[in-house]
Amino acid sequence: MKISILGTGYVGAVTGACFAELGNDITFVDIDPTKLDCIRTGRSPIYEPGLDELLTRNLHRISATTDTTQAIRDTDATFICVGTPSNPDGSIDLRYIESASRDIGLVLQEKEGWHTVVMKSTVVSGTTKGIVRSTLEEASGKEAFRDFGLASNPEFLKEGSALADVFSPDRIVIGAEDPRSREVLETLYASFDCPKLVTAIPVAEMIKYVSNAFLATKISFANEIGNLCKLMGIDTAEVFAGVGLDARINPAFFRSGIGFGGSCFPKDVRALIAQAEASGLHPKILSSVVAVNEDQPLRLLALLRKHIPDLKGKRIGVLGLAFKPDTDDIRESRAIPIVSALLDAGADVIAYDPLAIANFQSFFPEITYASSAAEVLESDAVLIITEWKEFEALDYTGRLVLDGRRIQKAAVGSIYEGVCW
Ligand code: UDX
């Protein structure tokens, strides 16, 4: 199949490379020529393990261009993978989705033959059949489902294991309402041996949000229970190991700590809340998920203040800046509120992260960045923010360590306390 991918951010880059690996011809489209240059030379525009190799191996099936018109004209299907940033009220900003839809529509006006437009970007339920459809129809003068295809195919990628998530998914969700769009997506995923759910388009969009919101809820639940377990002197990890053995519950995403970050959970939960509120519903559970998540990093700071009441002039070490290990992504990282509060309190912050220093530095140029994790240990107190594997190999002997992620080794030979344990 000939497929164009609009947007070479995280979702577009991974999706396009994986579709190429499946034997399809891929045209990546972006307004940023540096990203396209990366792709053309087999380098990923974003950090994701294995993606460079995948792009390099499939370069003969890959092209990259800023010419949207040509890309759409020369392909059978277009996947919209552009960003959906947050508005100040938590709802999603659809400006890139709208302009991508308009670009596609204008080409479809002239294009003969069937073309399927697939929404891969995360958009709240109703977007594809609402603004996307109307923009496409207006720009093309054609009718969706009759003159061209329109479908939703949400992704469930985790940063750091995105390729495995594409090639060994728990399920594939196909939101398709016309037989030809459905056939395009079923053909694309024909080689996959996993449950494939074909639904109405708004249902597919909702599955994505509800999956993320539920996982975020599990984490905030684990954190609230973790806070209680700490007060009671009970090991929260043991509690959740036992709880997770119930097949109805499942053990994943029950790690207590300083909460969730990243490009999806915080943004998606807020977008779902905004959508509920716009519909006249005040979602109590989702609001609490966000409230607990915002509180958790502050609890780590409260622990620090218990040991060092006045932080002014104290050297505080921060281990980990990325929102989770194996990524350089700092979006909504719990390190952000923690470092901000340390600076407000007048502390001298020294931080280390194996991958995320450059990204963090652009927002926090005023802190000291260490060249090794060991250097960070030379501080009045050490805060563990991200559970990088290499932090398990450090010698914490004699240190004051406050742990937001549960690095077992840190508890040995030091003054040690965890946020929920
Ligand atoms: C998530 C979803 O898992 C993925 O399906 C979706 O497509 C995008 O959002 P990602 O943001 O890459 O993926 O990271 P994930 O591994 O899910 O972790 C998100 C955050 O939750 C991290 O900050 C992590 O530290 C935190 N987390 C995760 C916990 O605090 N406890 C847990 O038990 C699990």
Boltz pocket constraint, residues with backbone or C-beta under 6 A from the ligand:
constraints:
  - pocket:
      binder: B
      contacts: [[A, 155], [A, 156], [A, 157], [A, 158], [A, 159], [A, 160], [A, 212], [A, 215], [A, 219], [A, 252], [A, 253], [A, 254], [A, 255], [A, 256], [A, 257], [A, 258], [A, 259], [A, 260], [A, 261], [A, 262], [A, 263], [A, 264], [A, 265], [A, 323], [A, 324]]
      max_distance: 6.0
